[in-house]
Amino acid sequence: MQKWEYGQIFVHNPEPFGGYPKEGLELEKVQRAGREGWELVSSIPYTTPEGEVRGAFLLFKRELSPSVK
């Protein structure tokens, strides 16, 4: 039976300028997670009470190593 560990990363939305983002998403942590064997399983938007999406929580999982099981 497989056993999993889970983690999360918060990614901010870039600030808009003239309706377009000034820069891209900061994905360094996401790329590192992929290299470490994490798999993206879900994303949850972080929204202000006014309805503005300010970022997203990214949920990841990876199989536990045999020594941890």
Stockholm file with secondary structure:
# STOCKHOLM 1.0

chainA/1-69         MQKWEYGQIFVHNPEPFGGYPKEGLELEKVQRAGREGWELVSSIPYTTPEGEVRGAFLLFKRELSPSVK
#=GR chainA/1-69 SS CCCEEEEEEEEECCCEETTEESSCCCCHHHHHHHHTTCEEEEEEEEECTTSCEEEEEEEEEEECCTTTC
#=GC SS_cons        CCCEEEEEEEEECCCEETTEESSCCCCHHHHHHHHTTCEEEEEEEEECTTSCEEEEEEEEEEECCTTTC
//
